[in-house]
Amino acid sequence: MRVIKTYFFYIKTKIVFSEWPLIVHRFFNECGVHYSRFMYYFEDLLRYTEPAGYLPDRSGCAKILKDLPKLGQVRFHNYQNYGMSNSCWLSNIDGENGVSESDILPLMKKIHRRYGFTNCALYYYDVDFFGHNNSFERDFVHAERMCRDRGMDFDTSMLIDQQPYGSGVVLHRDICGDNYLTLSIDIMHDGKIYDPEPYFEKMKEFLPNVQYKESMKVYLTDGQKLRIQEVNRKASSVIQQACDYLDNLLIGRERQNSFTSKYALAPKLKKLTKMYGYKYKKESDNFSFCAEKRTEKGNILNINVVTGPSHNDLCFIVLFQGLGFSHKLCCKRQTPTNQQEADICLENLFRVLMNFEADILTKLDEYFPSTPDWFLPGLW
C-alpha cells in the first residue's frame, strides 16, 4: 500500500511563475531532502481548422523547440472526432529521455511570458522525505475513464500530466490562471505512518498568504484490491438500499435556475454541522463545503455541498468512504433562489441524514473494515 498526502497551494499570480523553481530548491535545502527525477509537460490546444499532426509556428511547443531542440519530438493528441480539441505536447513523463532542469531554467521567463502554453508543469519527483525514496508511478484511472466515457481506444498518454504520483513537488501553470504548486509525500513506510506536517509547515513559510487544501490518495496492492472488491460485492445490496433511501427522500431538480440567486452557505452549514455532530470543512474557494462524520469503525459519511458563483443551483453529494473504498450514495441538485430557501434545503438534508444514519448507515458500516484516524477522505 502507498499512502500519498498532497497539499495544494493556489499561488495563482501572487508569485511570478519563473521564481517558483527557486522556492522549490530553497525548500529542499532547508528540509535536507533531495529529488532524483525531473520531468516536464508542455501543451498547446490547436484550432479545429488545423489538420491533425500540424504544428503551427505560433504554438508554444514550436517556440520552445526553437530555443531548446533537445526537448525532442512534439507529439499530438488528435481527438477532434471525440468532442475534444486536438493538442500538441512535449513531455518526458513516459520515458527516460528529455532535458534536465538546468536546460529549462534559463527559459522560465519565456515560459511565463512568451510561449503562451495552454498548460505546462514541472515535476520534481522521487524526493527522499523521511529518508525514504520511493520511485514515482503513473495512475491511469482518469485516462481509462475518459477513454471509456468517450468511446475511445485506451491511450496511455491521455491526461499524462495528471498521472504521476509519489513523493515530489509539481509546479502547474495554465492559460486559465489555475496556477498551483503541489507538495506530495509518501507517508507510509514499512507499515508505519509518518507525520508530513513539518514539511508542510516549511512550504507554508515560502508561500505566505497562499490558500491551500489537503488531500490523500491510497494505492492498494493487488491483494488488497481483491479483498475490498469482495467486501463491495457482499455489501452491494445494502449500498443500493442506501442509494434508494436518499434518492427517495432528497428533492432533486433536473435543471439549474436561469438567473442569479443570492444566498450564503457557510453560516447555516456551521450551525447544522455542529448540531448534528459533523465536522465542518471549507474548501479553497467560496463555493465548496464539506461535512464529515465518522462511524464507530472510523469509516466516514462525507457530505459535499457545492454551488457556483451565480448560485444557479446547489448540489449535495453524499459519499460513504474509508480506507480503500468510496461509494457515492447520492447526488442531488436543488435550486434555491434566496437565503430562506437555501436554509430550508440544508435543514432538510441534515434531517434526512439523521434518519439515514439510524436506518441504514449502521447496517452498511458492518460490512466494511475499520478505517484508521489518519485517513483523509476526498471528493470521489
C-alpha positions as CSV (number, residue, x, y, z in Angstrom):
1,M,0.0,0.0,0.0
2,R,1.1,3.5,-0.8
3,V,-0.4,6.5,1.0
4,I,0.2,9.9,-0.6
5,K,-0.7,13.1,1.3
6,T,-0.9,16.1,-1.0
7,Y,-1.0,19.8,-0.2
8,F,-2.3,22.1,-3.0
9,F,-1.0,25.7,-2.8
10,Y,-3.1,28.0,-5.0
11,I,-0.4,30.6,-5.8
12,K,-2.2,32.0,-8.9
13,T,-0.5,35.3,-9.7
14,K,0.8,36.1,-6.2
15,I,4.3,34.9,-7.1
16,V,5.8,35.1,-10.6
17,F,6.0,31.6,-12.1
18,S,9.6,32.0,-13.1
19,E,10.5,32.2,-9.4
20,W,8.8,29.0,-8.3
21,P,11.8,26.7,-9.0
22,L,13.9,28.9,-6.7
23,I,11.3,28.3,-3.9
24,V,11.4,24.6,-4.5
25,H,15.2,24.4,-4.2
26,R,15.2,26.5,-1.0
27,F,12.5,24.2,0.4
28,F,14.6,21.1,-0.4
29,N,17.8,22.6,1.0
30,E,16.2,23.7,4.3
31,C,14.4,20.3,4.7
32,G,17.6,18.4,3.9
33,V,15.9,16.3,1.2
34,H,16.8,15.7,-2.5
35,Y,14.9,14.8,-5.7
36,S,16.3,12.4,-8.2
37,R,13.8,12.7,-11.1
38,F,12.9,15.8,-13.1
39,M,10.0,15.8,-15.6
40,Y,8.1,18.3,-17.7
41,Y,4.9,18.7,-19.7
42,F,4.2,21.5,-22.2
43,E,0.9,21.5,-24.1
44,D,-1.0,23.7,-26.6
45,L,-4.6,23.3,-27.8
46,L,-5.0,23.6,-31.5
47,R,-7.7,25.2,-33.6
48,Y,-10.4,22.9,-35.1
49,T,-9.4,24.2,-38.5
50,E,-5.9,22.9,-38.2
51,P,-5.2,19.4,-39.6
52,A,-4.1,16.5,-37.4
53,G,-0.4,16.5,-36.8
54,Y,0.2,20.1,-37.9
55,L,2.4,22.2,-35.6
56,P,1.7,25.9,-36.1
57,D,4.6,28.4,-35.7
58,R,2.5,30.4,-33.2
59,S,2.3,27.5,-30.7
60,G,4.3,27.4,-27.5
61,C,5.7,24.0,-28.4
62,A,7.1,25.3,-31.7
63,K,8.6,28.4,-29.9
64,I,10.3,26.4,-27.2
65,L,11.7,23.9,-29.6
66,K,13.5,26.7,-31.5
67,D,15.2,27.7,-28.2
68,L,15.7,24.1,-26.9
69,P,15.6,21.5,-29.7
70,K,16.8,18.8,-27.2
71,L,13.2,18.7,-25.8
72,G,12.6,16.1,-28.5
73,Q,9.8,15.3,-31.0
74,V,6.5,17.1,-30.5
75,R,3.5,14.7,-30.1
76,F,-0.1,15.1,-30.8
77,H,-3.5,14.2,-29.4
78,N,-5.9,14.1,-32.3
79,Y,-9.3,13.9,-30.5
80,Q,-11.5,16.3,-32.6
81,N,-13.8,13.4,-33.5
82,Y,-14.5,12.7,-29.9
83,G,-15.7,16.2,-28.9
84,M,-12.3,17.4,-27.7
85,S,-9.7,19.8,-29.1
86,N,-6.6,18.5,-30.8
87,S,-3.4,19.3,-29.0
88,C,0.4,19.2,-29.3
89,W,2.7,18.4,-26.4
90,L,6.2,17.7,-25.2
91,S,7.0,15.6,-22.2
92,N,9.4,13.1,-20.7
93,I,6.9,11.6,-18.2
94,D,6.7,8.4,-20.1
95,G,10.4,8.0,-20.9
96,E,13.9,8.4,-19.7
97,N,14.9,10.8,-22.4
98,G,14.5,14.6,-22.2
99,V,16.3,17.6,-20.9
100,S,17.4,18.4,-17.4
101,E,16.2,21.2,-15.2
102,S,19.3,23.2,-15.8
103,D,18.4,23.3,-19.5
104,I,14.9,24.6,-18.8
105,L,15.6,27.1,-16.0
106,P,17.1,29.8,-18.4
107,L,13.8,29.7,-20.3
108,M,11.5,30.2,-17.2
109,K,10.7,33.8,-18.0
110,K,9.8,32.9,-21.6
111,I,7.6,30.0,-20.3
112,H,5.9,32.6,-18.1
113,R,5.5,35.4,-20.6
114,R,6.2,34.4,-24.2
115,Y,5.4,30.9,-25.2
116,G,1.8,31.0,-24.1
117,F,1.3,27.3,-23.3
118,T,-2.3,26.2,-22.7
119,N,-0.9,24.0,-19.9
120,C,2.5,23.3,-18.5
121,A,4.0,21.6,-15.5
122,L,7.4,20.9,-14.0
123,Y,7.9,17.8,-11.7
124,Y,10.5,17.3,-9.0
125,Y,9.9,13.6,-8.0
126,D,11.4,10.8,-6.1
127,V,12.1,13.0,-3.1
128,D,13.6,11.3,-0.1
129,F,11.2,12.5,2.6
130,F,11.7,10.8,6.0
131,G,14.9,9.3,4.5
132,H,12.9,7.0,2.1
133,N,13.0,7.2,-1.6
134,N,10.1,5.5,-3.4
135,S,10.0,5.8,-7.2
136,F,7.1,7.7,-8.8
137,E,4.4,5.7,-10.6
138,R,1.6,6.5,-13.0
139,D,-2.1,6.4,-12.3
140,F,-4.1,5.6,-15.4
141,V,-7.6,5.7,-13.7
142,H,-8.6,9.1,-15.1
143,A,-7.3,8.3,-18.6
144,E,-9.1,5.0,-18.7
145,R,-12.4,6.6,-17.5
146,M,-12.2,9.4,-20.1
147,C,-11.4,7.0,-23.0
148,R,-14.3,4.7,-21.9
149,D,-16.8,7.5,-21.5
150,R,-15.9,8.9,-25.0
151,G,-15.8,5.6,-26.7
152,M,-12.1,5.9,-27.5
153,D,-9.4,3.2,-27.5
154,F,-7.3,3.4,-24.3
155,D,-4.3,5.7,-24.8
156,T,-1.7,5.7,-22.0
157,S,-0.7,9.2,-22.9
158,M,-4.2,10.6,-22.3
159,L,-4.1,13.1,-19.4
160,I,-0.4,12.1,-18.9
161,D,0.2,15.3,-17.0
162,Q,-2.1,14.1,-14.2
163,Q,-0.7,10.6,-14.0
164,P,2.5,10.8,-11.9
165,Y,2.2,10.1,-8.2
166,G,4.7,9.7,-5.4
167,S,6.9,12.0,-3.3
168,G,7.6,15.3,-5.0
169,V,6.7,18.8,-5.9
170,V,4.8,19.9,-9.0
171,L,4.6,23.4,-10.5
172,H,1.5,23.8,-12.6
173,R,0.5,26.8,-14.8
174,D,-2.2,27.1,-17.4
175,I,-3.8,29.7,-19.6
176,C,-6.9,30.0,-17.3
177,G,-4.8,31.2,-14.3
178,D,-5.2,28.0,-12.4
179,N,-1.7,28.2,-11.1
180,Y,-0.7,26.0,-8.2
181,L,2.1,24.1,-6.5
182,T,1.6,20.7,-5.1
183,L,3.6,19.1,-2.3
184,S,3.1,15.3,-2.3
185,I,4.5,13.0,0.3
186,D,4.6,9.2,0.7
187,I,3.6,8.9,4.4
188,M,3.6,5.1,4.8
189,H,6.9,3.2,5.1
190,D,7.2,-0.4,6.3
191,G,3.6,-0.2,7.6
192,K,4.2,2.9,9.7
193,I,2.6,6.3,9.1
194,Y,4.9,9.3,9.3
195,D,3.8,12.8,10.1
196,P,4.2,15.1,7.0
197,E,3.3,18.3,8.9
198,P,6.9,19.6,9.3
199,Y,7.4,19.5,5.5
200,F,4.0,21.2,5.0
201,E,4.8,23.9,7.5
202,K,8.1,24.6,5.9
203,M,6.5,25.0,2.5
204,K,4.0,27.4,4.0
205,E,6.8,29.6,5.1
206,F,7.9,30.1,1.5
207,L,4.3,30.7,0.4
208,P,2.8,33.1,2.9
209,N,-0.8,34.1,2.5
210,V,-1.4,31.5,-0.2
211,Q,-4.6,29.4,0.1
212,Y,-4.2,25.7,0.3
213,K,-6.1,22.4,0.7
214,E,-5.1,18.9,1.6
215,S,-6.0,15.6,0.0
216,M,-5.0,11.9,0.3
217,K,-4.8,9.1,-2.1
218,V,-4.4,5.4,-1.1
219,Y,-3.0,3.0,-3.7
220,L,-3.7,-0.6,-2.7
221,T,-1.8,-3.7,-3.6
222,D,-3.4,-6.2,-5.9
223,G,-4.3,-8.5,-2.9
224,Q,-5.8,-5.6,-1.0
225,K,-7.9,-4.6,-4.1
226,L,-9.3,-8.1,-4.3
227,R,-10.3,-8.1,-0.7
228,I,-12.1,-4.7,-1.0
229,Q,-13.8,-5.9,-4.2
230,E,-15.2,-8.9,-2.2
231,V,-16.4,-6.6,0.6
232,N,-18.1,-4.3,-2.0
233,R,-19.8,-7.4,-3.6
234,K,-21.2,-8.6,-0.3
235,A,-22.4,-5.1,0.6
236,S,-23.9,-4.3,-2.8
237,S,-27.5,-4.8,-1.8
238,V,-27.1,-2.5,1.2
239,I,-25.3,0.1,-0.9
240,Q,-28.2,0.1,-3.3
241,Q,-30.6,0.3,-0.4
242,A,-28.7,3.4,0.8
243,C,-28.8,5.0,-2.6
244,D,-32.5,4.4,-3.0
245,Y,-33.3,5.7,0.5
246,L,-31.5,9.0,-0.1
247,D,-32.8,9.3,-3.7
248,N,-36.4,9.0,-2.5
249,L,-36.1,11.5,0.4
250,L,-34.0,14.2,-1.1
251,I,-35.6,16.6,-3.5
252,G,-33.9,16.8,-7.0
253,R,-34.1,19.2,-9.9
254,E,-33.1,18.4,-13.5
255,R,-32.2,21.9,-14.5
256,Q,-30.4,24.9,-13.0
257,N,-32.0,28.3,-12.4
258,S,-31.7,30.6,-15.4
259,F,-31.0,33.6,-13.2
260,T,-28.6,34.6,-10.4
261,S,-29.7,33.7,-6.9
262,K,-28.4,35.2,-3.7
263,Y,-27.6,33.2,-0.6
264,A,-24.7,32.2,1.7
265,L,-24.0,28.7,2.8
266,A,-21.3,28.8,5.4
267,P,-23.2,30.4,8.3
268,K,-26.1,27.9,8.1
269,L,-23.7,24.9,7.5
270,K,-21.6,25.7,10.5
271,K,-24.7,25.6,12.7
272,L,-26.1,22.5,11.2
273,T,-22.9,20.5,11.3
274,K,-22.4,21.4,15.0
275,M,-26.0,20.5,15.8
276,Y,-25.8,17.1,14.0
277,G,-22.3,16.1,15.1
278,Y,-20.4,16.6,11.8
279,K,-17.0,18.2,11.3
280,Y,-17.3,21.3,9.1
281,K,-14.7,21.9,6.4
282,K,-14.4,24.7,3.8
283,E,-12.6,24.1,0.6
284,S,-10.2,26.6,-1.0
285,D,-13.0,28.6,-2.7
286,N,-16.3,30.1,-1.5
287,F,-18.4,27.6,-3.4
288,S,-17.5,24.1,-2.0
289,F,-18.1,22.9,1.5
290,C,-17.7,19.6,3.3
291,A,-19.2,17.9,6.4
292,E,-17.8,14.7,7.7
293,K,-18.9,12.2,10.4
294,R,-17.0,9.1,11.4
295,T,-18.8,5.8,12.4
296,E,-17.7,3.7,15.3
297,K,-15.4,1.8,12.9
298,G,-13.8,5.1,11.7
299,N,-15.5,5.0,8.3
300,I,-16.8,8.3,7.0
301,L,-20.1,9.8,5.9
302,N,-18.8,12.6,3.7
303,I,-21.3,15.3,2.6
304,N,-20.2,17.7,-0.1
305,V,-22.2,20.9,-0.7
306,V,-21.3,22.6,-4.0
307,T,-22.7,25.7,-5.6
308,G,-21.3,28.2,-8.1
309,P,-20.5,32.0,-8.3
310,S,-24.1,32.7,-9.5
311,H,-25.8,30.2,-7.2
312,N,-27.8,28.8,-10.2
313,D,-28.1,25.6,-8.3
314,L,-27.0,23.8,-5.1
315,C,-25.6,20.3,-5.3
316,F,-25.5,17.7,-2.5
317,I,-23.1,14.8,-2.9
318,V,-23.2,12.0,-0.2
319,L,-20.3,9.6,0.0
320,F,-19.5,6.6,2.2
321,Q,-15.7,6.3,2.4
322,G,-12.9,4.5,4.1
323,L,-9.5,3.0,3.5
324,G,-9.6,1.6,0.0
325,F,-13.3,2.3,-0.8
326,S,-15.5,5.2,-1.8
327,H,-19.2,4.9,-2.6
328,K,-21.3,7.7,-4.0
329,L,-24.7,7.2,-2.4
330,C,-26.5,10.3,-3.7
331,C,-26.0,13.4,-5.9
332,K,-28.9,15.8,-5.9
333,R,-29.3,19.2,-7.5
334,Q,-31.5,21.8,-5.7
335,T,-32.5,25.3,-6.9
336,P,-33.0,27.7,-4.0
337,T,-33.3,31.3,-5.1
338,N,-32.8,33.1,-1.8
339,Q,-31.4,32.7,1.7
340,Q,-34.6,31.3,3.2
341,E,-35.0,28.6,0.5
342,A,-31.3,27.7,0.8
343,D,-31.6,27.3,4.6
344,I,-34.6,25.0,4.1
345,C,-32.7,22.9,1.7
346,L,-29.8,22.5,4.1
347,E,-32.1,21.8,7.0
348,N,-33.9,19.1,5.1
349,L,-30.6,17.5,4.0
350,F,-29.4,17.0,7.6
351,R,-32.8,15.8,8.8
352,V,-32.8,13.1,6.1
353,L,-29.2,12.2,7.0
354,M,-30.1,11.9,10.7
355,N,-32.7,9.3,9.9
356,F,-30.4,7.7,7.3
357,E,-27.7,7.2,10.0
358,A,-30.2,5.3,12.2
359,D,-31.9,3.3,9.5
360,I,-29.1,2.4,7.0
361,L,-25.6,3.6,7.9
362,T,-25.1,1.3,10.8
363,K,-26.1,-1.7,8.7
364,L,-23.8,-0.5,5.9
365,D,-20.9,0.0,8.2
366,E,-20.9,-3.6,9.4
367,Y,-19.7,-4.9,6.0
368,F,-16.6,-2.7,5.8
369,P,-13.2,-2.9,7.7
370,S,-12.2,-0.2,10.1
371,T,-10.5,3.0,8.8
372,P,-7.6,4.5,10.8
373,D,-7.7,8.0,12.1
374,W,-5.0,9.3,9.7
375,F,-7.2,8.6,6.7
376,L,-8.3,11.7,4.9
377,P,-11.5,11.4,2.7
378,G,-11.7,13.0,-0.7
379,L,-14.5,14.2,-3.1
380,W,-14.6,10.9,-5.0
